[in-house]
Amino acid sequence: MIGNYKEAFPDFGQLDVELPGHLEDVSWGNEPCPCFHSAEARVFLYVDYADKALREFPEMERFGLQVAAEDGQHVDDESRHLLHTDDFALVLEKIEARRAEFSARPAP
């Protein structure tokens, strides 16, 4: 799952937030905005346009965090939504908490 948000969303410009190194760009044009995956935290992070007028859903918060299945696929039910916010610091806290939770679990 390797994407390139600059190709999928050429009008997006440069990211104005610093993503942790374990987040991989998995963006593709059928999504409303760039998307990044962390296998370590088992999440997808959606980073929407800073300008609400450019968003597909302007009423939504800029950052969305969703559960990823263990195999890195999207989870298709309402439990997948972890967080919607405009506060990127809160996003980073949630990602790191999930990363710590999964790294502390014993291997199967």
C-alpha positions in Angstrom: 0.0 0.0 0.0 2.2 2.8 -1.1 0.7 6.1 -2.2 1.8 9.5 -3.0 -0.4 12.3 -1.8 1.3 14.8 -4.1 0.2 12.8 -7.1 -3.3 11.8 -5.7 -4.0 15.4 -4.6 -1.8 17.7 -6.7 -3.6 20.8 -5.4 -3.0 19.9 -1.8 0.5 21.5 -1.5 3.0 20.7 1.2 1.9 19.1 4.5 2.0 21.7 7.2 2.2 19.2 10.0 5.1 16.9 10.8 4.2 13.2 10.7 5.9 10.6 12.7 8.3 8.5 10.7 6.3 5.3 11.1 3.4 6.7 9.1 3.4 5.6 5.4 1.7 7.6 2.7 -1.1 5.4 1.3 -3.0 8.2 -0.4 -5.0 7.5 -3.6 -7.4 9.7 -5.5 -10.6 8.0 -4.4 -10.2 9.3 -0.9 -11.3 12.8 0.0 -7.8 13.8 1.2 -4.3 12.4 1.8 -4.1 9.3 4.0 -1.3 7.8 6.0 -1.0 4.4 7.7 0.8 3.2 10.8 1.2 -0.5 11.1 2.7 0.0 14.6 -0.4 1.9 15.8 -2.9 0.2 13.5 -4.4 3.4 12.3 -5.1 5.4 9.2 -4.6 9.2 9.5 -6.5 11.4 7.1 -5.1 15.0 6.7 -7.7 17.2 5.1 -7.1 20.5 3.4 -6.3 23.4 5.7 -8.7 25.6 3.7 -12.2 24.3 4.5 -13.5 25.5 1.1 -11.3 22.9 -0.6 -12.6 20.0 1.5 -15.1 17.5 0.2 -16.8 17.7 3.6 -16.1 21.3 4.8 -18.1 20.7 8.0 -15.7 18.0 9.2 -12.6 18.5 11.3 -9.3 18.5 9.5 -7.8 15.3 11.0 -9.4 11.9 11.1 -8.0 8.9 12.8 -9.4 5.4 12.0 -8.7 1.9 13.1 -6.7 -0.3 10.7 -7.0 -4.1 10.8 -3.9 -6.1 11.8 -3.3 -6.8 8.1 -3.3 -3.1 7.3 -6.7 -3.0 5.7 -9.6 -0.6 6.4 -12.2 -1.7 9.0 -15.7 -1.3 7.5 -17.9 -0.5 10.5 -18.7 2.5 12.6 -16.2 1.3 15.3 -13.4 2.3 13.0 -13.6 6.0 13.9 -11.2 6.9 16.7 -11.0 10.7 16.5 -12.0 13.7 14.4 -10.4 16.9 15.5 -8.6 20.1 14.3 -6.0 19.6 17.1 -3.0 17.8 15.6 -1.3 17.5 19.0 -4.3 15.4 20.1 -3.9 13.2 17.0 -0.2 12.6 17.8 -1.1 11.6 21.4 -3.7 9.1 20.3 -1.3 7.6 17.7 1.4 7.2 20.3 -0.9 5.7 22.9 -2.1 3.1 20.4 1.5 2.4 19.3 2.5 1.9 23.0 -0.5 -0.4 23.5 0.3 -2.6 20.6 4.0 -2.8 21.3 3.3 -3.8 24.9 1.1 -6.8 23.8 2.8 -10.2 23.8 3.5 -11.7 20.4 0.9 -14.4 19.4 
